[in-house]
């Protein structure tokens, strides 16, 4: 059964190209360790909610854009083994490939597929 890691982040709008470059390197690394794909989406119709919303969840500022992404894996077991390797890969080290956004406001989690129609 498929498994995904999903992320929501607030990225400085001026860093869009830096974010894309960072994501392209990450995609290579994740795929080397078992991911079947990595998808990135730049927000363009993200309403502010009164109680909850994507912008509120990541404390999005005026000069930032909400980004939604996911990493596809063939199973949770492959993800767990792959993620351990990803986290120690020097290509994603914050000193050599810094995240072009505030990682402390990143929301992420792993999801088991319930339905795919």
C-alpha positions in Angstrom: 0.0 0.0 0.0 1.2 3.5 -0.8 2.5 5.8 1.9 3.2 9.6 1.7 4.9 12.2 3.7 3.1 15.5 3.4 4.4 19.0 4.2 3.1 22.5 4.4 5.5 25.5 4.7 5.6 29.2 4.4 8.3 30.2 1.9 9.4 33.8 1.3 8.0 34.6 -2.0 11.3 36.1 -3.1 12.9 32.6 -2.5 10.7 30.7 -5.0 13.6 29.8 -7.3 15.9 28.9 -4.3 13.1 26.7 -3.0 12.7 25.0 -6.3 16.4 24.4 -6.6 16.4 22.9 -3.0 13.4 20.7 -3.8 15.1 19.4 -7.0 18.1 18.2 -5.0 15.8 16.7 -2.3 13.9 14.8 -5.0 17.1 13.2 -6.2 18.1 12.1 -2.7 14.6 10.9 -1.7 14.3 8.8 -4.9 17.8 7.3 -4.3 16.5 6.0 -1.0 13.2 4.5 -2.2 10.7 7.3 -2.8 8.7 6.9 -5.9 8.1 10.7 -6.4 8.2 14.1 -4.9 5.6 16.8 -5.7 5.8 20.5 -4.9 2.9 23.0 -5.2 3.2 26.8 -4.9 0.1 28.3 -3.4 -2.0 30.6 -5.5 -5.5 30.4 -4.1 -5.0 30.0 -0.4 -7.7 31.7 1.6 -7.2 33.0 5.2 -9.5 31.2 7.5 -11.2 32.7 10.6 -10.5 29.6 12.7 -8.1 27.4 10.7 -6.3 27.6 7.3 -3.1 26.8 5.6 -1.7 30.3 6.1 -2.6 30.3 9.8 -1.2 26.9 10.3 2.3 27.9 9.2 2.1 31.5 10.4 2.4 32.8 6.9 3.6 36.4 6.6 2.7 39.0 4.0 5.8 38.3 2.0 5.5 34.5 2.0 3.6 31.9 0.0 2.2 28.7 1.3 3.8 25.6 -0.3 2.3 22.1 -0.1 4.4 19.1 -1.0 4.4 15.3 -0.6 6.8 12.5 -1.0 5.4 9.2 -2.3 6.7 5.8 -1.0 5.7 2.3 -1.9 5.2 1.4 1.8 5.8 2.7 5.3 8.6 0.2 5.7 10.4 1.6 2.7 9.8 5.1 3.9 11.2 4.4 7.4 14.4 2.9 6.0 14.7 5.6 3.3 14.0 8.5 5.6 16.8 7.3 8.0 19.3 7.5 5.1 17.9 10.8 3.8 18.4 12.5 7.2 22.1 11.6 7.2 22.7 12.4 3.5 25.2 15.3 3.2 23.4 16.7 0.2 20.5 17.7 2.5 22.7 19.0 5.3 21.6 22.5 6.3 25.1 23.8 5.9 25.6 22.6 2.3 21.9 23.0 1.2 20.1 25.3 3.6 16.3 25.4 3.5 15.2 28.7 2.0 12.4 29.1 4.5 11.8 28.9 8.3 11.8 25.2 9.0 10.5 25.8 12.5 7.1 26.5 10.9 7.1 23.5 8.7 4.2 21.1 9.3 4.7 17.5 8.2 3.4 14.0 8.8 3.2 10.5 7.3 0.0 9.1 5.9 -1.2 5.6 4.9 -3.4 5.5 1.8 -7.0 5.2 2.6 -8.4 5.5 -0.9 -7.2 6.3 -4.4 -10.0 6.7 -7.0 
